[in-house]
């Protein structure tokens, strides 16, 4: 795995996740969809070959509809239909670098 930029590397996991929660849903933003629920931090599940959660600094911002889909059922939720989500939006791992760049932009 590539090293994180210095300012991201110095952030605690808690600080990184707080920054992810401040971002808009990466899917709503990229596909011009209306975000109607709060942003949640999603730990990527694509290309994960164990039950172990990925590191916090790989989390991406998803609205509840694109994440769990329990309250907002108007969207494709990755945890309710992973393959459908991937077919439409690509692998969730594709959004890690974009998220890290945006978090980097939030840091002073």
Buried (B, 14 or more C-beta within 10 A) or exposed (E): EEEBBEEBEEBEEEBBBBBBEEBBBBBBBEEEBEBBBEBBBBBBBBEEEEEEEBEBBBBBBBBBBBBBBEEBEEBBBBBBEBEEBBEEBEBBBBBBEBBBEBBBEEBE
